[in-house]
Amino acid sequence: MTELTHNDLNDMDPSTGELELEDRASLRRVAGLSTELADVTEVEYRQLRLERVVLVGVWTEGSALQSEASLAELARLAETAGSEVLEGLVQRRIRPDPATYIGSGKVKELRGIVEATGADTVICDGELSPGQLRQLEEKVKVKVIDRTALILDIFAQHASSKEGKAQVELAQLQYLIPRLRGWGAALSRQAGGRAGGANGGVGLRGPGETKLETDRRRISKRVSKLRREIAAMDTIRETKRGRRVANEVPSVAIVGYTNAGKSSLLNALTGAGVLVEDALFATLDPTTRRAQTPDGRTYTLTDTVGFVRHLPHQLVDAFRSTLEEAASADLLVHVVDGADPTPEEQVNAVREVLAEITKRRSEPLPPELLVINKADAADEVSLARLRHQLAGSVQVSARTGTGITELAEAIAERLPRPEIVVEVLIPYSRGELVSRAHADGEVLEEEHVETGTRLLVRGRPELAAALSDFQTNGSPL
């Protein structure tokens, strides 16, 4: 595969002046994206069930490294969806072509690459308009999908709970509605059934409501029904959350970029046994587990869906009720992949999505604890840079267990503590109150004297009221 040329473009800012004609016209290969296999027999086997794709991106801003990183991430998304990546192409432009995304002149070149590689799908690194999808598909003569459809396809494959499936279907239908007229005959290829089975292919697995004769009214009716179902599920979630609030159990939500190691961290902290997979969006359904701080306080730890750059707004809207679980927590544990080439961009992408979720909320986001995961796979220079840029962060390796004890202590320090402290002398005949003090509060001091057990306890108002008959220090501190 040809190496990139024009290295002088790395520091160019397209907003400061006209791009050079040669750079604007070029359609350059991005090295290292092909996932072709060396074993011919395995290649032939994979071709029976995987699509062969060519990736296309338009570099409009930032450095060449950033544009290549974006396309590399698109390649990982394509592989997660079950594709074989044949080529990765980037075109330098001030803005995407409004008609064909990469410009009519480059479409012919793309068509030649598709024919030469035997690709059956082109995936564009951006959200294309209905007109762009239709025209590009007509000209390259193979299926064309965009980044949004690809991510929706992955979510459709991974959704397992009733709520997750409903949220994904809602997002897919919201994406589809404006594209009914634009795709026309292409809609006959849309698949039905659970995730579309093997027939739909990458980006086209869906709920089945996508035949050519399906009109906006039917889809809108289905969207309304899904919204009602998700609202009912959200009521159940609110009830469970309300019980935890009533019991004043602190809550911690794990958020972060997809594949940053959130589920591994949940397992390391709680031994939950949650699915851990080296794949994008392996976790869609939130998992909540009970955990204990080193000093014995109980709290809940929730693993949430991962974020990604340019997360489709349809997904943010559909998963709003799930993601608000994180926004309602007492503490956000923000996991960052320390081995990623651009971890700072991951942090910014996650914060952007969280800000969008909380737009409709009057309350601010909870406090954030940054956790740099995969420290065992990152080099010392990168870790030192992150320590400087992400002040107050904790470096861990969920795989090896390094730093997990320090993380547990950091979480304990940041969790809200009950404010009432009482000193009591409980007779030996009321041993059940001593047990309750240990179970529901934090025993700061304990001493056995002649008349009973003297305790200094920090706890909730309900615990202080239960112990009030034996209080020795007048009033709660």
ABEGO torsion letter per residue (X at the ends): XBBBBGAAAAABBAAAEBBBAAAAABBBBBBGABABBABAAAAAAAAAABBBBBBBBBBABEBAAAAAAAAAAAAAAAAAAGBBBABBBBBBBABBBAAAGAEAAAAAAAAAAAAAAGBABBBBBEBBBAAAAAAAAAAAGBBBBBAAAAAAAAAAAABABAAAAAAAAAAAAAAAAAAAAAAEAAAAABBBEBGGEAAAEBGABBAGAABAABBAAAAAAAAAAAAAAAAAAAAAAAAAAAAAAAAGBBBBBBBEBBGAGAAAAAAAAAGAGBBBBBBBGABABBBBBBBBBAAGBBBBBBBBBBBBBGBBAAAAAAAAAAAAAAAABABBBBBBBAABABAAAAAAAAAAAAAAAAAABABBBBBBBBBBBGAAABBAAAAAAAAAABBGBBBBBAAAGBGAAAAAAAAAAABBBBABBBBBBBBAABAAAAAAAAAABBBABBBBBAAEBBBBBBBBAAAAAAAAAABAAGBBX
